[in-house]
């Protein structure tokens, strides 16, 4: 059910209109409602969430993946992804995007020479760049639709559970519709009906069109995943990193070490590592 390990992937929160997710404990009535209504309540709550954190682990076609995410509206996001030998961290804050990754990541994206220049450094890029389509997470309505409201398939109630000391009602999905996946969603049965945990137990059913507004550029190949949620509506420290290098100021042939001389026609991006790095974090056309 969870789409987090597919990048972007994630799920969440409402109690009364106009209120955030953090509310005093007490039965919220979700245990007596049908599965579709519970999902609808969670989708509405997600649209109202001011902030949250999540941790996810899973396996897709490329191997094991671990992800941590913090989101604070309006417009702030902090994400770290470990995918095999590759590690990347992304921050969206102050109207700009910042990318930090290891050499393995950059080598695949822009080649070995540029990777040596960029590895371990925070790189400032245009807001829409480098986030792998994750900007939707900072938009409340898009977040709700993308993470909870689409490609659900058949849903049933799966009993009750306890997640981190909090009672939850369980929703099970069969993964029988294109774009859906089998799994379980644990929604709080006390206080606000926030998702507490999401488990995907099998691969996504093929056949759904890509939804680029939800950051989908390739089909979801997640095989299974386990995601937990915390810190709803709590203050989160998400700020531009210190010492970030503005990618627009890394000029081919300059001090960045790209070669190619100081004047005349700029070198081809195929031959110049700095130019290739700039292309790697340029906004998609």
C-alpha positions, 0 to 999 in steps of 0.5 A: 500500500505504501508508495514511500520507497518508490520515492516518493513516496508516504501516508497521513491525517483530521479531527475537526475542520481547520485543526491540525493532527495533534489532539487529546487522546480519546476514541475517535470513532474510526473503529466503527466506520467502514474502510473507505470512510477511514481512508477518506478521514485519513486523506482529509487529515493528511491535507491538514497536517502542518508537519510530520516525519516518517521512516521507511524501509523496503525492497524494489527491483534495484534492491534494499532501500531506506528512507527518512523524511521530514515535511513542514508546510509551507514548502519545507522538506528534508529527505535522505535515501539510502539505496544500495551503495548510493546515498542522497540527501535533499532539502527544500527550504527558503525557495531553493533546493539543496542536494548532497550525495555520495560519490556512487550516486554522482558517478551514476548521474554525471560521471566519475570526474564530476562525482569527485567535484560534487561528492559530499558537498551541498549543492544549491539548485533551482527549486524544481530540480533534484527532488525527484518529483517530491515537491508534491509532498509540500502541497497539502492537497496533492500530498493527500491525493497522491499518498492516500487517494489514488489507486487503492483497489479493494479495501477491507477492515483488518481488525485492530492493533497497537502501534507504538502504544496507540490503538489503531484500526487496520485497513487491508488492501488486496492490490487488485486494481492497476496501481494498487498494492497489497498491504495494511494501513494502521490508522489511529483509533484515538485522537486524530485518525492519523496513519501510524504505520503502512506495510506493503506486502507485495508488488504493485499491480501493473497497468496504471498510467504514470501520474507525474503530478505525484512524482511518478516518472517510472512504474513503481517496482516496490516489492514490499515496504514498512513505513512508520509515522511520527511528529505530526504538527510538531516544529521541525528544523528544516533550513538551508544547509550552511556552505552550499555551493550554487550550481549556477556559479559552477562555471565550466573552465572555472575554479570548479575544475571542469577544464576547457579554458576561460573564454570562447565557446563553452565546452560540450556538456558531454566532455566537461564534468561541471557542465554535466553536473549542472545539467544533472540538477537543471529543471526538467523541461 
